[in-house]
């Protein structure tokens, strides 16, 4: 059994999650209105839970999108909980740049584009909200 008991806490470095709403932005398959999530992590020094304690790491800025719907708002609350539990990001090697000691996603998929479909981490992707809810549930966030 791989059920999470208690509250799972991750090793995400200090950062910020800012949520805003854009009523004009269109996500294909959902009509008008989007929830925009901006994540900001400054450069810092790795702590005892990180891969290389005492060594510097490179911060990052990421933007993600959810539809402004009842289901999108529910997923937003789950993502906020994941962020508070330090589960959204970690320090590792970027699969995009190959750079190590950098802030990277931590197995909770986000839509970082408003278009292009799943292959471009964008919309349309009709199963995304269901999939990300399942990913969060696997980390004990329901």
C-alpha positions in Angstrom: 0.0 0.0 0.0 1.4 3.4 -0.9 -1.1 5.6 0.9 0.3 8.8 2.4 -0.3 8.9 6.2 -0.2 12.3 7.9 1.0 15.4 6.0 3.8 14.8 3.4 6.3 17.7 3.4 8.7 18.2 0.6 12.1 20.0 0.2 11.0 22.9 -2.0 13.2 26.0 -1.3 11.6 29.3 -0.2 9.6 30.9 -3.0 6.4 32.6 -3.8 3.1 31.6 -5.5 1.0 34.5 -6.8 -2.5 33.9 -8.2 -4.3 36.2 -10.5 -7.3 36.0 -12.9 -7.5 37.0 -16.5 -11.0 37.1 -17.8 -10.0 37.8 -21.4 -7.5 34.9 -21.7 -8.9 31.9 -23.6 -7.8 28.3 -22.9 -8.9 26.1 -25.8 -11.7 23.9 -24.6 -12.8 26.1 -21.8 -13.9 29.5 -23.2 -12.9 32.8 -21.7 -11.2 33.3 -18.3 -8.1 31.8 -16.8 -6.4 31.4 -13.5 -2.8 32.5 -13.8 -0.2 31.2 -11.3 3.2 32.8 -11.1 5.9 30.9 -9.1 9.1 32.8 -8.2 12.2 31.4 -6.6 15.3 33.5 -6.1 18.8 32.0 -6.1 19.9 30.6 -2.8 21.9 28.2 -0.8 20.9 24.5 -0.5 19.7 23.4 3.0 20.2 20.0 4.7 17.3 18.3 2.8 18.7 19.3 -0.6 21.1 17.2 -2.8 24.2 19.4 -2.1 23.8 21.2 1.2 25.7 24.5 1.4 26.1 24.8 -2.3 24.3 27.5 -4.3 21.2 26.8 -6.4 19.7 28.8 -9.3 16.2 30.1 -8.8 13.5 30.2 -11.5 10.2 31.9 -12.5 7.4 29.8 -13.9 3.8 30.6 -15.0 1.0 28.1 -15.1 -2.6 28.3 -16.3 -5.9 26.8 -15.1 -9.4 27.3 -16.6 -11.5 29.7 -14.6 -14.2 27.1 -13.9 -15.4 25.4 -10.7 -13.1 22.4 -11.4 -10.1 24.8 -12.2 -10.7 26.6 -8.9 -10.8 23.3 -7.0 -7.4 22.3 -8.6 -6.0 25.8 -7.7 -6.8 25.1 -4.0 -5.1 21.7 -4.2 -2.0 23.3 -5.9 -1.9 26.0 -3.1 -1.9 23.2 -0.5 0.9 21.4 -2.4 2.9 24.6 -2.5 2.4 25.2 1.2 3.6 21.6 1.9 6.7 22.3 -0.3 5.8 19.6 -2.8 5.6 21.6 -6.1 9.3 22.2 -6.8 12.6 20.7 -5.6 16.3 21.3 -6.4 17.7 19.1 -9.1 18.8 18.9 -12.7 16.7 20.7 -15.3 15.4 18.3 -18.0 15.2 21.4 -20.3 18.7 22.9 -19.8 20.6 20.1 -18.2 21.8 22.5 -15.5 22.2 21.0 -12.1 21.5 22.7 -8.7 18.5 24.5 -10.0 14.8 24.8 -8.9 12.8 22.2 -11.0 9.2 20.9 -11.1 8.6 18.0 -8.7 6.2 15.6 -10.4 3.0 17.7 -10.2 2.3 18.6 -13.8 1.3 22.2 -14.7 0.1 23.7 -17.9 2.7 26.3 -18.8 1.2 27.3 -22.1 -2.2 28.5 -23.1 -2.0 26.6 -26.5 -0.3 23.7 -28.2 -1.9 20.8 -26.5 -0.2 18.2 -24.2 3.0 18.0 -26.2 3.6 21.7 -25.5 2.4 21.6 -21.9 -0.7 23.5 -23.0 -4.4 23.4 -23.8 -6.5 21.8 -25.2 -6.0 18.8 -22.9 -9.4 17.6 -21.7 -8.0 15.1 -19.2 -5.5 17.5 -17.5 -7.6 18.5 -14.5 -8.4 14.9 -13.7 -4.7 13.8 -14.1 -3.3 16.6 -11.9 -6.0 15.9 -9.2 -4.8 12.2 -9.2 -1.1 13.3 -9.0 -2.0 15.5 -6.0 -4.0 12.7 -4.4 -1.0 10.4 -4.6 0.9 13.0 -2.5 -2.0 13.0 0.1 -3.6 16.2 -1.2 -7.3 15.8 -1.7 
